[in-house]
Amino acid sequence: FSELLMRLEWQGMTMNRDKLWGIDKHYQAEQIRLEGVWQETLKKYNAPSLAYKGEELIEFLTKYVGLSLSKLTASSGKEDKKGNIREDKFAIDKKVLEELKHPVADLVLDIRKVDGGLERYIPQLKRYYETHFGRAHSSFNRIGTRTGRLSSSNMNAQNFPSRGDLADRINEMFEAPDGYELGEIDADQVEVRFMGYMAGDSATKKMILEKLDPYIYTGS
């Protein structure tokens, strides 16, 4: 397993330049479109800044959407050391916006999503493409987390979106070299397997050889 990780780090993953720059172009156009939608429907509000300002956004949502301030306070207010809600520290997160089920709240979510791609993920990928000859290299850490799960750094390949449009586009941007295919590997219940191996437990060895699910097998 260590040898496999070493080879993955050294070889990296091929990045398709046209697709990567295409993602950037698509999201820049989407950013302009969303700002246009906002300005057309809510002309006196500045979408890029309002989408991130908690207190101003709450004031806007209470007036435009008609949502009670008490509900937003309970969902979004930050507590001080005594446990009291600090009304000057509001932060409207994704969960609160999704629960509103309102077109304006959805628009705020879309603006944040697009801005996040353009400001955080896409520039990082383009920088790696240009500085690593079109390949994304990552350092894999086997003991870098408290849970024992595999982690990565420089670049953190696990920090990209896992679902949604941006995730799909990023996944499609990575390609296998000619004659190869991309694969997925999951260290399935590696902790249970490792402990069973170290203990020399015959039942665990049987479970591994017969490819049984550890939790179903041990619980039955």
HUHU-V823666 format. One record per backbone hydrogen bond with DSSP energy under -0.5 kcal/mol. NH is the residue of the N-H (numbers start at 1). CO is the residue of the C=O. If there is no record, write none. Layout:
# HUHU-V823666
nh	co
NH	CO
NH	CO
This chain:
# HUHU-V823666
nh	co
5	1
6	2
7	3
8	4
9	5
10	6
11	7
12	8
13	136
14	175
15	134
16	173
17	15
20	16
21	17
22	18
23	19
24	20
25	21
26	22
27	23
28	24
29	25
30	26
31	27
32	28
33	29
34	30
35	31
36	32
37	33
38	34
39	35
40	36
41	37
42	38
45	42
47	45
50	46
51	47
52	49
53	49
54	52
57	53
58	54
59	55
60	56
61	57
62	58
63	59
64	60
65	61
66	61
67	61
72	68
73	69
74	70
75	71
76	72
77	73
78	86
80	84
83	80
86	78
87	85
89	86
91	76
93	91
97	93
98	94
99	95
100	96
100	97
101	97
101	98
106	102
107	103
108	104
109	105
110	106
111	107
112	108
113	109
114	110
115	111
116	112
117	113
118	114
119	115
120	116
121	116
122	117
124	120
125	121
126	122
127	123
128	124
129	125
130	126
131	127
132	128
134	129
135	132
136	13
137	135
139	153
140	138
141	151
142	140
148	145
151	141
153	139
157	155
159	156
168	164
169	165
170	166
171	167
172	168
173	169
174	170
174	171
175	14
180	177
188	186
190	187
193	189
194	190
195	191
196	192
197	193
198	194
199	195
200	196
200	197
201	196
205	201
206	202
207	203
208	204
209	205
210	206
211	208
212	207
217	213
218	214
219	215
220	216
